[in-house]
Amino acid sequence: MYAGHGDAGSVQQETRSAARAPWALLAWTAMAALSACGGGADPATADSPPPAAGTPAPAPATADVATARFTASSAEIANPERGMYTWAADNLPQWTQAAADAQYEAGYRIVYAPVRLDAYAGSALPQSLLDALGERFVIARRAGLKLVPRFLYNYPQDETQYRNAQDAPLDRVLAHIEQLKPVLAANADVIAFLQAGFIGAWGEWHTSSNDLTATDNRTRIRDALLDALPAERFLQLRYPAHLMQWSPVVPLWRDGSATARIGVHNDCFLASATDVGTYSEDTAGRARERDYVAALAGVAPFGGETCNPADEVNPTPRVSCEDILREGRQFALSYLNEDYYRPLFHERWQAQGCMAEVRRSLGYRFELETLQHSAELRAGASGELQFGVRNAGWARAYNPRRAELLLRTAGGETVVRIALPAIDPRDWLPGRAIIATSGFIVPADMAPGRYEVLLALPDGAQRLAGDARYSVRPANADDAALAQGWDAALGAFRTGTTLILSP
C-alpha cells in the first residue's frame, strides 16, 4: 500500500551549554573581579537524568551577581521552523506577497511549498521558472516565513488515482536538481527543511513511472539533493525503509555523515497500522522501522501530515488525544499540516480538548527558568552569564541559531548585542532542563551607566540575524512588575535584571 498526499561583540570563553542538574552547579565566585574569561563546568553525559520540572537553579550567594526567575506561559507562541503549517499555493510560483503576509499574521511560521515541474519532465527548466522561484523566496523573507519546498512532476487528485502518475527520467531529474542548486544555495536562510520530492506520485517516492525507486536511482537522487542543499539544512525522505537501507544504524547528531542530514516526512501520520504504507506490512519489520524513526528524530527533523486512509483495507487510524500526544512526543513531531486530514484527526483533537497542547508542543518550546550574571563590570572587562532553560516541546531546534546578550540603556537609545557562541540552542533536548553558560566581554567603548539585560535567540543566517521576526520567543509570561517580557521590536526577552558599567 502507498501513502498519498494529499556580529556584534564576541565571546572568548568556549564553555558548552550543559544539560545538567541545577543542584550540580558550581558555586559562583565574585565575577566582577574577573579580568579574563574563565571556564565553565563540564557538560553532563547523555545518561545524566533530566532535572525535575520547575526545579530552579540556586541563586548565588554574592552581591556581585544579578539573578532572576521566570514564569512559564501556557500560551500558543508562533516561532520559526515549527508548528502547524499551511500551503504557499498549489504551485509556489503562484504565491503572492499578500498571501504570505496574511499567513504570517494568521500565526503560521512554516509554509509548505510544492513546485510543479510537470511541464518540464522532458526539457530543461526555463530561466523564467528559476527567476520566479527566487522571487518567491524573497516573498517568504519579506513576510517572516520559512518554506518546506518539494519539487514534483504530478499531483493526482485523490489517493486512489495515483497509479498512473508520471515523473521524469533519471538523467532529467539530476539535471533539474543541478539547475536548482544555485536557487537553493542562495535562499537556504528561508528554507526550513527540503522534502526530497521528484520521484513518483506527489513526489512521495513510490509508483515511479521511470523506475526511480530502484536502489541505485534513488541513491543518486538522494546524493544530488544533499549536494544541492547547503550543508546546514536537512533533507526529508518519505520512507524509513530507504533510510535504513542506507544506514542500518541511526546516525549521531551532527556526526558529519550524509544520513545525519536526512529526516522523515510522514504524509499519513497516525492513519493506519502502517500509516498507509509508510511502514512495513510485517509486524516485526514495522516495529523496527518505527523505532528507527523515533531515534532518528533526535538527529533530523520529523514532520508531515495526517491523511485519509482510503487506500487501506480496514484501516485502524489512531485518532484520539492520547494517540497524538503519545506519538507526537515519541517521534519528535516538529510540524503538521493544519488543513489535512481534519475530519478524522484535527476536529477530534479539538473536541477531545487537546488541540491547544498539540499546538504548543510541536517542535521546540523554550521556557526560561533562571538567570544569573555579573552585576557590575567595567567596559572592556569580562563577565559570566548563566541561565536555566527547559525545552517543553516535542523536538529540538535543528537549524543553526545564535544566542545573544543585549544591553540596553534605560531610555533605549543604545542597544549593544554581545554574541554568546558557546551556547548552541540546538543542544537543548526536548523534555530536559539545561544550564547554558558563557563568558562575555563588554565592548571597551561602552559608556558607564545602568543597562537593562535582555536575551535573544536570533536566526543563525547572517541575512536574518537582524530580523526580529525570526528570533525565538521563549514561552514565558510577561511580568510588568518584574520588568520581564517580550520585546517584539528587538526579538529579545527582557529579563528584569541590570548590568552596571562602572567608570
VEXRO-243992 format. One record per residue (C-alpha): residue number from 1; residue in one letter; x, y, z. Coordinates in Angstrom, 2 decimals. Last residue first. Layout:
NUM_A_X_Y_Z $
...
END
This chain:
503_P_33.82_54.14_35.25 $
502_S_31.36_51.44_36.34 $
501_L_29.11_49.58_33.93 $
500_I_26.09_48.37_35.85 $
499_L_24.25_45.34_34.47 $
498_T_20.51_45.14_35.00 $
497_T_17.94_42.41_35.57 $
496_G_14.26_42.27_34.56 $
495_T_14.98_39.59_31.95 $
494_R_13.61_41.44_28.94 $
493_F_13.24_38.83_26.19 $
492_A_14.56_39.59_22.71 $
491_G_13.25_39.98_19.14 $
490_L_14.28_43.62_19.26 $
489_A_10.99_45.12_18.08 $
488_A_8.95_42.32_19.63 $
487_D_10.31_42.94_23.12 $
486_W_8.99_40.01_25.15 $
485_G_8.62_40.41_28.88 $
484_Q_10.14_40.96_32.29 $
483_A_10.20_44.28_34.13 $
482_L_9.46_42.42_37.39 $
481_A_6.17_44.23_37.99 $
480_A_5.46_44.19_34.26 $
479_D_5.52_40.40_34.16 $
478_D_5.27_38.92_30.67 $
477_A_4.83_35.17_30.76 $
476_N_7.44_32.86_29.32 $
475_A_7.45_30.54_26.33 $
474_P_10.63_31.98_24.86 $
473_R_10.30_33.94_21.60 $
472_V_12.73_32.63_19.02 $
471_S_14.07_35.28_16.67 $
470_Y_12.97_35.16_13.02 $
469_R_10.50_38.03_13.36 $
468_A_13.24_40.13_14.99 $
467_D_15.13_40.41_11.70 $
466_G_18.78_41.22_12.49 $
465_A_20.00_37.63_12.23 $
464_L_18.07_37.05_9.01 $
463_R_20.78_37.73_6.41 $
462_Q_23.51_36.39_8.68 $
461_A_21.77_33.03_8.98 $
460_G_21.78_31.65_12.53 $
459_D_18.39_33.15_13.35 $
458_P_18.18_35.16_16.54 $
457_L_17.94_33.72_20.07 $
456_A_17.87_36.82_22.28 $
455_L_18.36_37.57_25.97 $
454_L_17.85_41.01_27.50 $
453_V_19.69_42.92_30.23 $
452_E_18.87_46.58_31.01 $
451_Y_21.97_48.72_31.29 $
450_R_22.99_51.08_34.09 $
449_G_25.79_53.53_33.34 $
448_P_29.35_53.88_32.10 $
447_A_29.75_54.34_28.32 $
446_M_30.65_51.39_26.11 $
445_D_33.88_51.75_24.10 $
444_A_35.64_48.70_25.53 $
443_P_32.89_46.32_24.47 $
442_V_31.78_44.17_27.43 $
441_I_33.26_40.71_27.13 $
440_F_31.18_37.58_27.61 $
439_G_31.52_34.23_29.34 $
438_S_29.02_31.51_28.69 $
437_T_26.78_29.05_30.48 $
436_A_23.55_27.33_29.48 $
435_I_22.00_25.18_32.22 $
434_I_19.54_22.80_30.62 $
433_A_16.21_21.37_31.66 $
432_R_15.11_18.42_29.56 $
431_G_11.90_17.21_27.97 $
430_P_13.07_18.04_24.46 $
429_L_16.83_18.47_24.04 $
428_W_18.57_21.82_24.18 $
427_D_21.68_21.16_22.07 $
426_R_20.25_23.03_19.07 $
425_P_20.20_26.14_21.26 $
424_D_24.00_26.41_20.95 $
423_I_25.70_28.47_23.67 $
422_A_29.48_29.00_23.48 $
421_P_28.84_31.45_20.64 $
420_L_27.38_34.06_23.02 $
419_A_27.25_37.15_20.83 $
418_I_27.05_40.55_22.50 $
417_R_24.42_42.95_21.16 $
416_V_24.57_46.56_22.35 $
415_V_21.39_48.66_22.37 $
414_T_21.67_52.39_22.94 $
413_E_18.88_54.96_22.93 $
412_G_16.52_52.63_24.80 $
411_G_15.81_55.15_27.51 $
410_A_17.13_52.89_30.24 $
409_T_20.17_51.90_28.21 $
408_R_20.11_48.50_26.57 $
407_L_22.47_45.53_26.91 $
406_L_21.63_42.50_24.79 $
405_L_23.14_39.06_25.39 $
404_E_22.94_36.87_22.31 $
403_A_22.39_33.23_21.40 $
402_R_22.52_32.18_17.76 $
401_R_20.56_29.61_15.81 $
400_P_21.63_26.95_13.35 $
399_N_18.86_24.58_12.20 $
398_Y_17.57_21.58_14.14 $
397_A_15.75_23.03_17.16 $
396_R_14.96_20.02_19.33 $
395_A_11.66_18.24_19.36 $
394_W_8.50_17.58_21.37 $
393_G_8.37_20.89_23.20 $
392_A_8.98_21.74_26.86 $
391_N_12.65_22.58_26.27 $
390_R_13.65_23.92_29.66 $
389_V_16.05_26.81_30.16 $
388_G_18.36_27.75_33.01 $
387_F_20.62_30.73_32.52 $
386_Q_24.26_31.51_33.09 $
385_L_26.26_34.63_32.30 $
384_E_29.83_35.50_33.03 $
383_G_31.83_38.68_32.84 $
382_S_34.86_40.03_31.04 $
381_A_36.10_43.59_31.17 $
380_G_36.33_46.05_28.26 $
379_A_33.94_48.49_29.89 $
378_R_33.97_47.95_33.64 $
377_L_31.74_45.44_35.34 $
376_E_28.82_45.19_37.76 $
375_A_26.09_42.56_38.15 $
374_S_27.78_39.58_36.54 $
373_H_25.09_37.14_35.51 $
372_Q_22.36_34.88_36.83 $
371_L_19.22_33.71_35.10 $
370_T_16.50_31.22_35.91 $
369_E_13.64_29.32_34.26 $
368_L_13.44_30.30_30.60 $
367_E_10.96_28.12_28.74 $
366_F_11.98_27.01_25.25 $
365_R_9.39_25.21_23.13 $
364_Y_10.84_23.10_20.30 $
363_G_8.81_21.36_17.61 $
362_L_5.06_20.89_18.04 $
361_S_4.17_21.02_21.73 $
360_R_2.16_24.21_21.95 $
359_R_-0.07_23.28_19.01 $
358_V_-0.67_19.80_20.39 $
357_E_-1.48_21.20_23.82 $
356_A_-4.04_23.58_22.32 $
355_M_-5.56_20.72_20.34 $
354_C_-6.00_18.55_23.42 $
353_G_-9.68_19.06_24.32 $
352_Q_-11.42_15.95_22.99 $
351_A_-13.44_18.02_20.51 $
350_Q_-10.32_19.77_19.21 $
349_W_-8.41_16.53_18.92 $
348_R_-11.43_15.09_17.08 $
347_E_-11.54_18.01_14.66 $
346_H_-7.84_17.68_13.98 $
345_F_-7.92_13.94_13.25 $
344_L_-10.63_12.29_11.18 $
343_P_-12.41_15.38_9.91 $
342_R_-9.17_17.44_9.54 $
341_Y_-6.96_15.45_7.18 $
340_Y_-5.41_17.80_6.16 $
339_D_-5.64_21.56_6.81 $
338_E_-3.15_22.41_9.53 $
337_N_-0.42_20.19_8.10 $
336_L_2.00_19.20_10.84 $
335_Y_5.40_20.39_12.03 $
334_S_8.08_19.40_14.52 $
333_L_6.95_15.94_15.66 $
332_A_9.57_14.46_17.98 $
331_F_8.55_10.89_17.04 $
330_Q_7.67_9.69_20.53 $
329_R_6.37_13.10_21.64 $
328_G_3.93_13.42_18.77 $
327_E_3.25_9.72_19.15 $
326_R_1.98_9.96_22.73 $
325_L_0.17_13.28_22.41 $
324_I_-1.35_12.29_19.07 $
323_D_-2.57_8.92_20.31 $
322_E_-3.87_10.02_23.73 $
321_C_-5.77_12.81_22.01 $
320_S_-7.53_10.17_19.97 $
319_V_-7.36_9.49_16.24 $
318_R_-5.16_6.45_15.75 $
317_P_-6.43_5.17_12.41 $
316_T_-7.34_1.49_12.19 $
315_P_-7.61_0.81_8.49 $
314_N_-9.94_-1.89_7.14 $
313_V_-8.25_-2.15_3.76 $
312_E_-6.08_0.91_3.07 $
311_D_-6.36_3.20_0.04 $
310_A_-8.97_5.46_1.67 $
309_P_-6.73_6.10_4.67 $
308_N_-7.50_9.86_4.63 $
307_C_-4.29_11.56_5.69 $
306_T_-2.32_13.07_8.57 $
305_E_0.52_15.42_7.76 $
304_G_4.27_15.77_7.74 $
303_G_7.06_16.26_10.23 $
302_F_10.26_14.71_11.57 $
301_P_13.53_16.65_11.73 $
300_A_16.98_15.07_11.96 $
299_V_19.07_13.77_14.87 $
298_G_16.61_13.24_17.73 $
297_A_14.03_12.28_15.11 $
296_L_16.32_9.41_14.08 $
295_A_15.51_7.54_17.30 $
294_A_11.75_7.66_16.66 $
293_V_12.32_6.81_13.00 $
292_Y_14.40_3.74_13.90 $
291_D_11.90_2.53_16.49 $
290_R_9.12_2.85_13.91 $
289_E_11.13_0.91_11.37 $
288_R_11.95_-1.88_13.79 $
287_A_8.30_-2.19_14.84 $
286_R_7.21_-2.29_11.19 $
285_G_9.66_-5.09_10.45 $
284_A_8.27_-7.13_13.35 $
283_T_4.67_-6.59_12.24 $
282_D_5.28_-7.18_8.54 $
281_E_3.20_-4.74_6.48 $
280_S_6.19_-2.41_6.62 $
279_Y_5.90_1.29_7.43 $
278_T_4.85_4.31_5.39 $
277_G_2.37_2.17_3.53 $
276_V_-0.84_3.73_4.79 $
275_D_0.47_4.70_8.23 $
274_T_1.29_1.01_8.59 $
273_A_-1.28_0.42_11.37 $
272_S_-3.41_3.19_9.91 $
271_A_-3.68_7.00_9.59 $
270_L_-1.48_8.09_12.50 $
269_F_0.87_10.07_10.21 $
268_C_-0.05_9.60_6.57 $
267_D_2.37_12.07_4.98 $
266_N_5.29_11.03_7.17 $
265_H_8.22_13.32_6.45 $
264_V_11.43_11.69_7.60 $
263_G_14.88_13.08_8.37 $
262_I_18.13_13.23_6.43 $
261_R_21.21_15.24_7.40 $
260_A_22.67_12.58_9.71 $
259_T_22.46_10.25_6.70 $
258_A_25.15_12.17_4.87 $
257_S_27.59_11.76_7.74 $
256_G_29.20_14.66_9.56 $
255_D_28.33_13.41_13.04 $
254_R_25.86_16.26_13.59 $
253_W_23.66_14.19_15.91 $
252_L_24.62_10.53_15.61 $
251_P_23.46_8.25_12.83 $
250_V_20.82_5.55_13.38 $
249_V_22.35_2.20_12.46 $
248_P_21.14_0.46_9.30 $
247_S_22.25_3.48_7.22 $
246_W_21.44_3.35_3.51 $
245_Q_18.94_0.51_3.81 $
244_M_17.53_2.04_6.98 $
243_L_16.91_5.31_5.19 $
242_H_15.06_3.61_2.36 $
241_A_12.98_1.55_4.80 $
240_P_12.00_4.74_6.67 $
239_Y_10.12_6.05_3.63 $
238_R_9.24_9.64_2.74 $
237_L_12.52_11.49_2.78 $
236_Q_13.47_14.76_4.46 $
235_L_16.58_16.81_3.65 $
234_F_18.14_18.99_6.31 $
233_R_19.97_22.32_6.01 $
232_E_23.40_23.34_7.33 $
231_A_25.20_21.57_4.48 $
230_P_23.65_23.70_1.76 $
229_L_21.24_21.68_-0.42 $
228_A_22.44_20.84_-3.91 $
227_D_24.88_18.17_-2.73 $
226_L_22.27_16.59_-0.49 $
225_L_19.82_16.63_-3.40 $
224_A_22.31_15.02_-5.79 $
223_D_23.14_12.33_-3.25 $
222_R_19.46_11.49_-2.74 $
221_I_18.87_11.40_-6.49 $
220_R_21.82_9.04_-6.98 $
219_T_20.53_6.83_-4.17 $
218_R_17.05_6.82_-5.70 $
217_N_18.46_5.50_-8.98 $
216_D_20.76_2.88_-7.47 $
215_T_18.03_1.47_-5.20 $
214_A_15.25_1.37_-7.77 $
213_T_12.59_3.94_-6.81 $
212_L_13.34_5.97_-9.94 $
211_D_11.96_3.21_-12.18 $
210_N_10.68_5.78_-14.68 $
209_S_6.91_5.66_-14.00 $
208_S_7.60_5.90_-10.27 $
207_T_4.92_4.38_-8.05 $
206_H_6.53_5.48_-4.75 $
205_W_8.99_8.17_-3.68 $
204_E_6.49_10.76_-2.44 $
203_G_6.94_13.30_-5.24 $
202_W_3.12_13.54_-5.40 $
201_A_3.20_10.27_-7.37 $
200_G_6.71_9.13_-8.19 $
199_I_10.14_10.64_-7.52 $
198_F_10.88_14.40_-7.66 $
197_G_10.24_15.06_-3.93 $
196_A_13.04_15.10_-1.33 $
195_Q_11.35_17.37_1.20 $
194_L_13.61_20.33_1.98 $
193_F_13.64_21.76_5.51 $
192_A_13.23_25.26_6.97 $
191_I_14.30_27.00_3.78 $
190_V_14.35_30.75_4.41 $
189_D_18.11_31.02_5.06 $
188_A_18.84_28.45_2.34 $
187_N_17.89_31.02_-0.29 $
186_A_21.03_31.48_-2.36 $
185_A_22.04_27.83_-2.03 $
184_L_18.60_26.57_-3.03 $
183_V_18.49_28.80_-6.10 $
182_P_22.05_27.88_-7.08 $
181_K_21.22_24.13_-6.83 $
180_L_18.01_24.29_-8.87 $
179_Q_19.74_23.74_-12.20 $
178_E_21.67_20.78_-10.79 $
177_I_18.44_19.33_-9.42 $
176_H_16.86_19.66_-12.86 $
175_A_19.79_17.85_-14.50 $
174_L_19.52_15.02_-11.99 $
173_V_15.79_14.68_-12.67 $
172_R_16.36_14.70_-16.44 $
171_D_19.01_12.00_-16.21 $
170_L_16.70_9.86_-14.07 $
169_P_13.73_10.03_-16.41 $
168_A_10.78_12.19_-15.30 $
167_D_7.58_11.52_-13.29 $
166_Q_4.19_10.26_-14.46 $
165_A_1.14_9.43_-12.34 $
164_N_-0.84_6.41_-13.49 $
163_R_-1.03_4.74_-10.08 $
162_Y_-2.06_7.91_-8.26 $
161_Q_-5.80_7.58_-8.71 $
160_T_-6.83_6.06_-5.34 $
159_E_-5.50_8.76_-3.02 $
158_D_-7.08_11.69_-4.80 $
157_Q_-6.39_14.39_-7.37 $
156_P_-3.03_13.11_-8.52 $
155_Y_-0.33_15.82_-8.40 $
154_N_2.49_15.36_-10.86 $
153_Y_6.14_16.20_-11.58 $
152_L_7.23_17.20_-8.09 $
151_F_9.62_19.59_-6.30 $
150_R_9.01_19.90_-2.55 $
149_P_9.77_23.05_-0.59 $
148_V_9.35_23.48_3.18 $
147_L_9.38_27.26_3.46 $
146_K_10.22_29.80_6.13 $
145_L_8.20_32.91_6.90 $
144_G_8.93_36.49_8.02 $
143_A_6.84_38.02_5.22 $
142_R_9.71_39.76_3.46 $
141_R_11.80_36.60_3.60 $
140_A_8.97_34.47_2.22 $
139_I_8.40_36.90_-0.64 $
138_V_12.13_36.87_-1.41 $
137_F_11.92_33.08_-1.58 $
136_R_9.08_33.55_-4.02 $
135_E_11.20_35.83_-6.24 $
134_G_13.91_33.19_-6.46 $
133_L_11.31_30.68_-7.57 $
132_A_10.09_33.02_-10.29 $
131_D_13.65_33.52_-11.53 $
130_L_14.17_29.76_-11.75 $
129_L_10.87_29.45_-13.61 $
128_S_11.77_32.20_-16.10 $
127_Q_15.18_30.63_-16.61 $
126_P_13.46_27.64_-18.13 $
125_L_13.90_24.20_-16.54 $
124_A_15.41_21.80_-19.05 $
123_S_13.12_19.52_-21.02 $
122_G_11.12_16.29_-20.96 $
121_A_9.62_16.44_-17.48 $
120_Y_9.44_20.22_-17.88 $
119_A_5.68_20.82_-17.97 $
118_D_5.08_18.65_-14.90 $
117_L_7.60_20.58_-12.78 $
116_R_5.19_21.73_-10.08 $
115_V_6.82_23.31_-7.01 $
114_P_5.10_22.50_-3.73 $
113_A_5.82_24.98_-0.90 $
112_Y_4.68_24.03_2.60 $
111_V_4.72_27.06_4.87 $
110_I_6.32_27.45_8.31 $
109_R_5.74_30.46_10.54 $
108_Y_1.96_30.49_10.58 $
107_G_0.23_32.78_13.07 $
106_A_-2.58_34.23_10.96 $
105_E_-0.48_37.38_10.51 $
104_Y_2.24_35.28_8.89 $
103_Q_-0.27_33.68_6.55 $
102_A_-1.71_37.08_5.63 $
101_D_1.75_38.36_4.74 $
100_A_2.34_35.33_2.53 $
99_A_-0.98_35.77_0.72 $
98_A_-0.32_39.47_0.11 $
97_Q_3.20_38.69_-1.12 $
96_T_1.80_36.31_-3.69 $
95_W_2.24_32.58_-4.29 $
94_Q_1.58_31.37_-7.84 $
93_P_5.25_30.44_-8.41 $
92_L_4.89_28.00_-5.46 $
91_N_2.31_25.75_-7.09 $
90_D_-0.87_24.78_-5.25 $
89_A_-0.10_27.78_-3.07 $
88_A_2.01_28.63_0.00 $
87_W_0.32_25.80_1.83 $
86_T_-0.33_25.83_5.58 $
85_Y_1.73_24.72_8.52 $
84_M_1.12_23.90_12.16 $
83_G_4.18_24.42_14.29 $
82_R_7.93_24.66_13.78 $
81_E_10.64_26.39_11.74 $
80_P_10.28_29.82_13.35 $
79_N_8.12_30.52_16.41 $
78_A_4.43_31.22_16.97 $
77_I_3.56_31.01_20.64 $
76_E_0.47_29.24_21.98 $
75_A_0.07_30.46_25.53 $
74_S_0.78_28.22_28.53 $
73_S_3.43_30.59_29.86 $
72_A_6.39_29.76_32.09 $
71_T_7.30_32.13_34.90 $
70_F_10.84_33.43_35.23 $
69_R_13.48_33.72_37.93 $
68_A_16.14_36.38_38.08 $
67_T_19.63_36.93_39.43 $
66_A_22.31_39.63_39.41 $
65_V_25.72_38.60_40.75 $
64_D_28.20_40.78_42.61 $
63_A_26.16_40.64_45.81 $
62_T_27.25_37.06_46.31 $
61_A_25.50_33.89_47.41 $
60_P_24.49_32.58_44.01 $
59_A_20.79_31.82_43.50 $
58_P_20.08_28.12_43.24 $
57_A_18.94_26.88_39.83 $
56_P_15.20_26.36_39.69 $
55_T_13.40_22.97_39.64 $
54_G_10.25_23.56_37.59 $
53_A_10.22_20.13_36.02 $
52_A_12.54_17.68_37.71 $
51_P_16.08_17.74_36.41 $
50_P_16.96_15.50_33.49 $
49_P_18.90_12.35_34.35 $
48_S_22.52_12.13_33.22 $
47_D_22.98_9.50_30.55 $
46_A_23.99_11.89_27.78 $
45_T_26.93_12.95_29.90 $
44_A_26.84_16.22_31.73 $
43_P_28.74_19.15_30.34 $
42_D_31.90_20.17_32.21 $
41_A_31.60_23.22_34.42 $
40_G_32.53_26.54_32.91 $
39_G_35.90_28.06_32.26 $
38_G_37.04_31.60_32.97 $
37_C_37.17_34.68_30.81 $
36_A_39.77_37.20_31.90 $
35_S_39.87_40.09_34.38 $
34_L_37.31_38.66_36.76 $
33_A_36.69_40.81_39.84 $
32_A_33.07_41.44_38.94 $
31_M_32.62_37.69_38.97 $
30_A_32.69_37.24_42.72 $
29_T_32.83_33.49_42.66 $
28_W_29.94_31.22_41.74 $
27_A_29.38_27.89_43.39 $
26_L_29.44_25.01_40.94 $
25_L_26.10_23.90_39.66 $
24_A_25.09_20.31_40.47 $
23_W_21.79_21.39_42.06 $
22_P_20.72_22.75_38.69 $
21_A_21.01_19.28_37.15 $
20_R_22.99_19.05_33.96 $
19_A_22.41_19.55_30.26 $
18_A_25.37_21.88_29.80 $
17_S_25.77_24.52_27.13 $
16_R_29.45_24.47_26.25 $
15_T_32.22_26.64_27.67 $
14_E_34.29_28.36_24.98 $
13_Q_35.19_31.67_26.60 $
12_Q_36.24_34.36_24.13 $
11_V_32.82_35.77_23.46 $
10_S_32.32_38.34_20.75 $
9_G_30.65_41.67_20.36 $
8_A_28.33_42.46_17.44 $
7_D_28.43_40.01_14.72 $
6_G_-2.95_14.81_-0.26 $
5_H_-0.99_13.29_-0.02 $
4_G_-0.93_9.58_-0.50 $
3_A_0.82_6.73_1.25 $
2_Y_1.19_3.52_-0.65 $
1_M_0.00_0.00_0.00 $
END
